[in-house]
Amino acid sequence: MNLASRYNAIPGISLGTKLFLHLRWWLTPYERMAAYVPKAGKVLDVGCGHGLLAMEMALSEPNRTVLATDHDVARISLATQAAQSGKGITNLKFEVSTGSPVADGTFDAIMMIDFLHYFSPEQQDAMIARAFTNLQPGGWLLAREVNQQGGLISKLNQFYEKMATLTGFTQSNTIKAKENLSFKSQSGWEAKFAEHGFKVRSEPCSSPIFADILYVCEK
């Protein structure tokens, strides 16, 4: 099911946003990422954007309880309306994040998909440490990031992210992100997650026109 179609009937949504969401759905392996999440338990999706992954996780396994957060009020509003359209998704809640992006609570899985590079290395450390604390023993942190050393495709991906932030298409609440996004190599991210106590494995996780790596981190 193309979950981007849930946004089509939202009043006032722009054609550009609808096209972006449909492209995002077809180019991003949401089902594959959701399959790593425990089939039951509490899941936190940090920096959820328009909410496509959060909806996939909630709909594919009704025994999951998903909390999805983002600082972008407009995107949370659209995500909430999409989740409520037709047959509403009852095991999913969207919230605007305030304070730390990593919400309070104890979770079985925490998602940070295409998110950490918007923050300084110091902020990344703080959020990864908080995620480790907020996970149940044996819980999972799943993060996806552009591989900084992924060749020409990686350079194009990084350029897109910088332009999206500078133009305001991707709303950032940090000055750091507007000045210089904080990308790392695959080995750099693996070392960072391991430094905070996680057992880490990684694998490519994107369409051929992107250089994204998925980091599957077990507490």
FENLINPE-V65176 format. One record per residue. D_CENTER is the distance of its C-alpha to the mean C-alpha in Angstrom with 1 decimal. Layout:
d_center->[D_CENTER & D_CENTER]
This chain:
d_center->[19.7 & 18.0 & 15.9 & 15.9 & 19.5 & 18.9 & 18.4 & 21.7 & 24.1 & 22.4 & 25.1 & 24.7 & 21.6 & 22.3 & 23.0 & 20.7 & 17.7 & 18.7 & 19.2 & 15.9 & 14.1 & 16.6 & 16.1 & 12.3 & 13.1 & 15.9 & 14.4 & 11.1 & 12.0 & 10.1 & 13.3 & 13.5 & 10.2 & 11.2 & 14.6 & 13.9 & 13.3 & 16.7 & 18.4 & 19.4 & 18.3 & 15.9 & 12.1 & 9.8 & 6.3 & 5.9 & 5.3 & 5.0 & 7.2 & 9.8 & 8.7 & 9.4 & 7.4 & 8.7 & 12.1 & 12.3 & 11.9 & 14.5 & 16.8 & 17.1 & 18.2 & 20.0 & 20.6 & 17.0 & 16.4 & 12.9 & 12.2 & 9.2 & 9.5 & 9.4 & 12.5 & 13.1 & 15.8 & 16.4 & 13.0 & 13.2 & 16.7 & 16.1 & 13.5 & 16.2 & 18.9 & 17.3 & 16.8 & 20.4 & 21.9 & 24.4 & 24.1 & 21.7 & 19.0 & 20.5 & 18.2 & 15.2 & 15.1 & 13.2 & 14.2 & 14.3 & 13.6 & 16.7 & 17.6 & 15.3 & 11.5 & 11.8 & 13.9 & 17.3 & 18.1 & 18.3 & 15.7 & 16.0 & 12.4 & 9.4 & 5.8 & 4.3 & 2.7 & 5.2 & 5.7 & 8.8 & 11.2 & 11.7 & 13.6 & 17.0 & 17.7 & 19.2 & 16.2 & 14.0 & 16.8 & 17.0 & 13.4 & 13.7 & 17.1 & 16.1 & 13.6 & 16.6 & 18.9 & 17.0 & 16.7 & 19.7 & 21.8 & 20.6 & 17.0 & 14.0 & 11.1 & 8.8 & 7.3 & 7.4 & 9.5 & 12.5 & 15.6 & 17.8 & 20.9 & 20.1 & 23.0 & 23.4 & 20.3 & 18.3 & 20.4 & 19.8 & 16.0 & 16.4 & 18.9 & 16.8 & 14.0 & 17.0 & 18.7 & 15.9 & 15.7 & 19.5 & 20.3 & 18.1 & 16.1 & 13.0 & 14.1 & 14.1 & 15.8 & 17.0 & 20.1 & 18.9 & 16.1 & 18.8 & 21.2 & 19.5 & 16.0 & 15.8 & 15.2 & 16.7 & 18.3 & 17.3 & 20.1 & 19.1 & 15.7 & 17.5 & 20.1 & 17.9 & 16.2 & 19.8 & 21.3 & 19.5 & 21.0 & 18.6 & 19.9 & 17.8 & 17.8 & 16.0 & 16.3 & 15.7 & 12.9 & 13.3 & 16.2 & 19.2 & 18.6 & 15.5 & 15.6 & 12.2 & 12.6 & 10.9 & 12.1 & 13.3 & 14.6 & 17.2 & 18.8]
